[in-house]
Amino acid sequence: MIIEELKSIVGPGGWIQDADELQPYVTEWRDRFHGRARLLVAPASTGEVAAVVKTCSKHAVAIVPQGGNT
């Protein structure tokens, strides 16, 4: 399963799956737009980023990069 693969790439502190914890990442700052995500990963190195992208590509899963909540 891709979720387990991604979790193993970024390690125990590198992912969020709880819906309540995901809210700040899927809610636009004015609270006008809301997204959905089953998992958030926060790679700690370029190697982890590359592995996440490769895994998502292999499973045809879209990626939405986010930086600075913009």
C-alpha atoms as a printed R data frame, in Angstrom:
   type eleno elety resid chain resno       x      y       z
1  ATOM     1    CA   MET     A     1   0.000  0.000   0.000
2  ATOM     2    CA   ILE     A     2   1.390  3.404  -0.962
3  ATOM     3    CA   ILE     A     3   0.626  5.021   2.402
4  ATOM     4    CA   GLU     A     4   2.789  2.504   4.216
5  ATOM     5    CA   GLU     A     5   5.558  2.931   1.636
6  ATOM     6    CA   LEU     A     6   5.531  6.704   2.091
7  ATOM     7    CA   LYS     A     7   5.518  6.427   5.883
8  ATOM     8    CA   SER     A     8   8.541  4.145   5.732
9  ATOM     9    CA   ILE     A     9  10.407  6.621   3.512
10 ATOM    10    CA   VAL     A    10   9.995  9.627   5.830
11 ATOM    11    CA   GLY     A    11  10.064  7.739   9.135
12 ATOM    12    CA   PRO     A    12   7.911  8.080  12.254
13 ATOM    13    CA   GLY     A    13   8.184 11.862  12.612
14 ATOM    14    CA   GLY     A    14   7.768 12.662   8.938
15 ATOM    15    CA   TRP     A    15   4.084 12.132   8.301
16 ATOM    16    CA   ILE     A    16   0.605 13.132   9.488
17 ATOM    17    CA   GLN     A    17  -2.511 11.067   8.846
18 ATOM    18    CA   ASP     A    18  -4.915 12.200  11.577
19 ATOM    19    CA   ALA     A    19  -7.732 14.283  10.016
20 ATOM    20    CA   ASP     A    20  -7.680 16.894  12.803
21 ATOM    21    CA   GLU     A    21  -3.923 17.358  12.541
22 ATOM    22    CA   LEU     A    22  -4.185 17.686   8.751
23 ATOM    23    CA   GLN     A    23  -6.665 20.583   8.913
24 ATOM    24    CA   PRO     A    24  -4.109 23.440   9.023
25 ATOM    25    CA   TYR     A    25  -2.507 22.025   5.878
26 ATOM    26    CA   VAL     A    26  -5.715 21.610   3.867
27 ATOM    27    CA   THR     A    27  -7.461 24.819   4.942
28 ATOM    28    CA   GLU     A    28  -6.764 28.106   3.181
29 ATOM    29    CA   TRP     A    29  -5.742 30.862   5.638
30 ATOM    30    CA   ARG     A    30  -9.000 32.802   5.167
31 ATOM    31    CA   ASP     A    31 -10.936 29.580   5.820
32 ATOM    32    CA   ARG     A    32 -12.676 29.944   2.454
33 ATOM    33    CA   PHE     A    33 -11.223 26.892   0.724
34 ATOM    34    CA   HIS     A    34 -10.743 23.391   2.078
35 ATOM    35    CA   GLY     A    35  -8.848 20.528   0.530
36 ATOM    36    CA   ARG     A    36  -8.555 16.849   1.293
37 ATOM    37    CA   ALA     A    37  -5.563 14.651   1.940
38 ATOM    38    CA   ARG     A    38  -5.200 11.133   3.232
39 ATOM    39    CA   LEU     A    39  -1.587 11.683   4.235
40 ATOM    40    CA   LEU     A    40   0.912 14.508   4.606
41 ATOM    41    CA   VAL     A    41   4.586 13.687   4.321
42 ATOM    42    CA   ALA     A    42   7.415 16.011   5.309
43 ATOM    43    CA   PRO     A    43  10.649 14.671   3.830
44 ATOM    44    CA   ALA     A    44  13.763 15.679   5.761
45 ATOM    45    CA   SER     A    45  16.242 15.399   2.883
46 ATOM    46    CA   THR     A    46  16.474 15.589  -0.867
47 ATOM    47    CA   GLY     A    47  16.875 11.823  -0.895
48 ATOM    48    CA   GLU     A    48  13.543 11.421   0.878
49 ATOM    49    CA   VAL     A    49  11.904 13.893  -1.518
50 ATOM    50    CA   ALA     A    50  13.182 11.892  -4.494
51 ATOM    51    CA   ALA     A    51  11.949  8.626  -2.963
52 ATOM    52    CA   VAL     A    52   8.500 10.114  -2.225
53 ATOM    53    CA   VAL     A    53   8.167 11.458  -5.782
54 ATOM    54    CA   LYS     A    54   9.297  8.134  -7.274
55 ATOM    55    CA   THR     A    55   6.833  6.180  -5.121
56 ATOM    56    CA   CYS     A    56   3.934  8.488  -5.977
57 ATOM    57    CA   SER     A    57   4.790  8.271  -9.665
58 ATOM    58    CA   LYS     A    58   4.916  4.471  -9.490
59 ATOM    59    CA   HIS     A    59   1.395  4.426  -8.016
60 ATOM    60    CA   ALA     A    60   0.045  7.286 -10.223
61 ATOM    61    CA   VAL     A    61  -0.692  9.408  -7.143
62 ATOM    62    CA   ALA     A    62  -0.740 13.196  -7.450
63 ATOM    63    CA   ILE     A    63   1.524 15.352  -5.287
64 ATOM    64    CA   VAL     A    64   0.698 18.845  -4.037
65 ATOM    65    CA   PRO     A    65   3.851 20.500  -2.733
66 ATOM    66    CA   GLN     A    66   3.418 23.135  -0.053
67 ATOM    67    CA   GLY     A    67   5.904 25.541   1.413
68 ATOM    68    CA   GLY     A    68   5.223 28.346   3.860
69 ATOM    69    CA   ASN     A    69   1.496 27.523   3.639
70 ATOM    70    CA   THR     A    70   1.209 29.527   0.420
